Amino acid sequence: MDIALQHTNLRDQALAVLKLRLVSGDIAPGKIYSAAALATELGVSNSPVREAMLTLVNEGLMETVKNRGFRVVPISDKERRNIYELRKLIEVPAMSKLATMHKKIAEHSEELHTVAASMVEFAKSGDIVSYLGADRNFHLTLLGFLENERLTSIVENLREQSRQYGLKALSARGELAKSAEGHKPLLEAILAGDKKLVTKLMTDHISHLISDWAN
């Protein structure tokens, strides 16, 4: 993966890269990762990468291994189900509420459709990191219309904790593209103001946490 960190806040940029790699499975449970090795790969000094990895430790996503580096904390099936339940309780009603704001969202229809289409292309090409970036952009942009920063932050955190390791397997089976294609009908249901359909589509969408992505 060719990623160059060029701007001022290297710690935040390193953290964003590490989180994408973690949820995509490029940084996987059971392996020990060196901050120095990752810093060399990213072309920066050790300090911002180590700070980013310590942030992941504080968030419960990684743990330190004395004198060796950092290791991903495994997520159990029970934890995955708990995260799914929380997202169902929080994210589904939030997305449903967006259907009552369809006129406002319609002003951004073109850019949202572009992001939805890009996800399909990334999924078909097997570019999981770009897929996850576009997926995050799509969902958090929509939630941003609710103007509730705390809600958006909670959903973002839950999405990160879900750690969708199964995406690589889905991509290999050609099923990730099918999941990606679900974003367009979700967007169109919101734009049509159809709360009932949005609720169904969003519930089905996140159900992958305990079905396909858990396999």
N, C-alpha and C positions, 0 to 999 in steps of 0.2 A: 504494500500500500504506500503510495507516494504522498506524503503529507508534509508540507513545509509550514513551520510556525514562524510568522514574520512580524506579527504585531506586538504591541507593548506588553499586554498581560499574558505572559507565557504560561503561568500557572493555570489560569482559567482555560486557555486553549488546550493545554496538555490534559486537563481534567475532561474536557469535552471529547477529545480523541480517545482517551482511556475508557470513558463511559460507552462510547459507540462500540469500541472493540469488545467491551465486556458483554454488552447485551447481544452483540452479534455472535459471540462465542469465540472470537479471535483470542481473547484472554479468557481461558477456561479454568474451571475448578480442578484441583489436583496438581497444578503446576505452580512452581515458584518463579516469580518474575523479579528481575533486578531493575531498580530505578536507573542505574547507570547504563544498562543495555538498552532500555527503552529510550533514554535520553539521547544516546548515540544514534539510534534509529530515527528519532525525530529531529536530530540536528540541533539540540539545545544543551545547556548545562544540566547537571544532575539536579540542582536545587528545585526548579519549578516542577519537574516530574516527580521528585520525592514528595514535595508539598501536595501535589495532586493525588498521589497514592495514599498519603496520610489522610487526606480528605475522604477518600473512599473507605478508609478504615473507620473514620468517625461516623460515616454513613452506614456502617455495617455491611458493606459490600466486599471488603477485603480485610485481611488480617496480616499482622506482621509475623515473620518467621525469623527468630533471632539469628543474626549474623548471616542471613541468607537472602532475605528480600521480602516479597509480599505474595500472598496467596488469596485467591478468590474464596469467599465463604460460600459453601454449597447452599442451594435452596432446596428445601424438601417439598414433597408433593403437598403436604399440609400447608406450608407457607404459601405455595403457589395458589392453592384454593382460597386461602385467606385474602391474598392480594386480589384475586378475581372477585371475591365477594365485595371487597371494599370498592373496587372500580365499578362494579355493577351498581352499588348503592350511590356512588358519587358521580361517576362520569356519565352513566346512561341518562339520569334525569337532567344533567347539565346540557348534554347534547340535545336532548328532547326540547329543552327550553329554547334552544336556538331556532327551532321551527317557528316560534312566535316572533322572531326578529328577522324573518326571511327577506323583508324588503331592504333592510340595512345590509345584510350579508350579500344580497344580489348585486350590490355595487362592486363587490370583489369577486364576483362569480368567475370571471375569466382567469384570474391568477390562481384561484383555488382549483379550478378544473385543470389548469396546467400542472400544478403540483400533483394532483391525483393521477394524471396521465403519466407523469414522470416516474411515479412509483411502479407502475406497470412495466415500464421500460427497464427500470433498474432491476426489478424482480426477474424479468425474462433473461436479462444478461448476467444474473447471478451477482450483481453488485450490492451486497447486503448492507454495507456501511452507508452507501448513498441512499438505499431504500429506507433505512432507519432514519436518516436525516430528513428525508422528505416526509416520512410518516409522522415524525415528531413535529415538523413544521406545519403539516396539514391539521393535526388535531389541536395543537396548542394555539395556532392562529384562530381556529374556530372558537375555542374556549375563550380566547382573548376578547371576543365580542361581548362577553358577559360582564367584562370590566370588574372581575373579581380575582385579583392577583393571588390571594391566598388559595382559592380553589384551584387555579391553574397550577400553582406550585405543588399542591398536594397531588394532583393528577400526574404531573411530571415525575414526582418522586416515586409514585406507585408504578409508573411505566418503567422507570429505571430498575426498581426492585424486582420486577417480574422477570428480567433477564431472559430474553427469549432465545435460549440456546438452540432450540429446535429449528431455527430459521435456516440453518445450513442444510439440514435434512429436507426441509420443505422445498428449498430452492432446488436441491438435487432431484427431487421427485417432480418438479414442475408445478408444485402446489402453491408456492409463494405468490406466483403471478395471479392465481385465482383469488387469494386473499387480497392482493393489491387491487384487483378489479372491483372489490367491494366498496372502495372509497367513493367511486363516482355515484352509484345509486344512493349512498348515504348522503352525499352532498346534494343530490337532486331532491331527495325527500325533505331535507332542511329547506331548500329553496322553494319547495312546493308548500311549505307550512304544514306538513303531515307529521304531527307529533307521534301518532301511533306507529307509523312506519319507521320513523327515526328510532324509536325505542326498540323495536324488533331488530332492525339492522345493526344497531350499536351493540345490543346484547349478544347477537350472533357473532359480531366481529371480535369482541373481547373474550368470547368463550374459547377461543383458540388457546388461551393461557392454560387451560386444563384439559385440552384435547390434543389437537395437532402438534402444538409447540412443546407439549410435555412428552411427546413420543421420541 
